[in-house]
Amino acid sequence: MNLAGMGESLLQIINNAFSAFLFYKIAGFDFIVLWLLGAALFFTLALRFVNIRLFGHAIDIVRGKYDQAADSGEINHFQALCAAISGTVGLGSIAGISVAVAVGGPGAVFWVVLAGLFAMSSKYAEVVLSLSYRRIDNATSKVYGGPFHYIRHGLAEINMPVFGKYLAIVFAFFCMGGALGGGNMFQSNQSVKILVNTFHSLEDYKWIPSLLIAGSVFLVLIGSIKRVAKVTNIVTPLKGVLYICCCLLIIAVNAGEIPAALASIFSNAFSGEAAAGGLIGMLAIAFKRASFANEAGLGSAPITHAAAKTTEPVREGAVALLEPFFAAIIALMTGLTVVVTKAYVGGTLEDGVLIAARAFETVGPWFPILLTINVLIFAYGCILGWSYYGEMAWTYLFGQRGIRLYQLLFCTATFFGGIMHFGLVLDFSDLLILGMGVPNLIAVYLLTPRIIKETNSYIQRLKTGVFDKPAQPEPAPASATTARPKNKKKPAKKQK
């Protein structure tokens, strides 16, 4: 048996061991999907539609309106958002949504976007907690945050220290597994697939692009969150603008099909006639792919946001609202593109990103090259984001010991992900990444009173205009040449 075959056998064993619980069917839906969707609805209501109330404020924060040089942290709000989006918005928003439409029907687009809008509240809640319980190493100024810390220390505050300690460990193992599986293998798999589809000569040499992707990741991985943030600061805006422009061009070329496409999306959303399994089957696949695309409630993005320069947890929580919104926009663009072009017809789970490639071909035979570029940018940014998540999980479990071993394992998994079968990689990705949501959301639910208290306090101060006042600069130190005696009298005027 070759190495790829051995890796696939190992993944299958892990999938079988955990999927019985996470993917247990309840009324046709996977348990984990209902768990994440229920959280999105709960926090939207409990926080009184904070996803709408703080949306405009979030834009101002990212623009730098409330940046303070004296705030503790490692990266600014914009860098934190870019780093988190890079980890969140990967090929799940292209390949995953394409598969959702192919398997679930056009109506899946509607539910994916709607789920993303509600998921903004879940993302907000977990990031507020992440900033509330983060730890800063005074010696190195390195920030440690995320669910590891708010699960353990937050539950200790409500007299559940033992439960919090072990629940944090469970989350850390899921997070590290998700980083070594879904966070990189899914991305490298689809990157290699689109490269082979564009350059057919690579069909028998998939190991070459897999090795190049793994090597390029390692070059950044040996740095810190600051290096990851610098790279994603460039990658994230690029991948968003370029991909949306490509989708808009495809939709424009197929403008005559837009009315029929929109009609099919809305009619199928409430009928599911074209979906495998009918309406329930379509909703199940849509919500599952939406959860993977926006990662709200999973506890991944709070790890990155913990490094933001701010003393206000709610401020960074507001920034995090924009992630699921951005993911929903990308998902909408993908959905409209494959529906307008009918590229989803006949598509299967194994096709993945090739469904989007067929949509790009409607513009011209050369246009799929742009999709290849987009896929590589999306994948690379997402792998970098997840590399940091896994590193923080490793550090929480084992400290800094063996961190190079983790990095080698991460890059090795990235390599093998590129040469394995997509269906198995997709199942493994879903299992580990979505599984993070169980221990994470248990803690977030239990700590909801803290989230509500922080939110109400911040919004009240925001309304009174406290944050609009410019920060007072520190007084300059007195010197022999500039200091003025306090009681020095003015010289008497000379008598004429």
C-alpha angles and dihedrals in degrees: 000000000000124000094260090052092050090050092051091050090053092049091050092053091051092045092053092047097056107021093076089070105032095042097039107144120243112180089333096312129105112250093234092053092053089046092056096039092049090053092052091053093043096052092043089058098035092052092042098245095312087170088071101031096057100032096100091042089054090058090053091050093052089049087061098249093136101034115134121191092213094057116115119244141080106256136028126250095265093050091048090051093048093047092048094046090050089057094041105040106056134127090312084082092054111025094027095049092044089055091046091057093043094050101028102033132242092301089071088077092065094051095043091056094043092049089051092055093053090043089066088079094053091050090050093051096051094045092051088056092046092058092042094058104028121131126219121204104227092203097053101016087229114151123227117191146129133092093322089071104034091046093053103034097031094053090044088060090057092049097263101109099143094046090047093050095055095037089056090053091051090051092048092054092049090047094050090047091048090051092050092045123021097019094061113005095059091048096047091044093057092041091057091044093055092044091054090046090053098037107034093187088075093064093102095034104056090138090070098064089037090056093046092051092048092048094049090051092051091055090062096033093067088065128066139257087285091061092044089049092050092054096042090046085069100032099050101057090040095053093046098049096040095048095045091049091052092049092048090052092051091049090049092051088052095039093135090065096052098093093049092045093052091046091052092048094053097039094046091046090071100031107035089199093146094044128099103254095014123252095339092048091050093048091047095054092041095053092043093053091042090054091051092046099051100026092207112166094016095101096234103114095046087069091063096038090055088073093059120121104247142102093210115084093194091054092061090040088059090052089053090057088075095062100072088040090055090046090051091053092051090046091050091051091049093046095049091047097054093041096047091049094039087229090142094065109111092006120144138196091264093055094068111153091008088078089063089045090060089053091052091051090066089075095051142309090266097050097082086069087072089053088052090054091047093049092051092049093047093046096046094050092047093049090051092050093050092045088064093047091053092046091055090049091050091048092050092051102037107011119229091319113118095004089144088055090056091050091051091048090049094051092044090054089048089055096048092046089064095059102040130093113277098226093057093044090050092052092047091048092051092047099054101032097044089042089065087070095070101065092031097055093043087063095041091053092049091048096046093113089060091050092050092048093050091046096050092046094050096045091049091053090044091055092051091055096242092139094049092070112097115244114261111245117238112262114259114248115259117252136187091256100043105031116104120206110245097226101031109143123224112254114262116254115255115251114244 
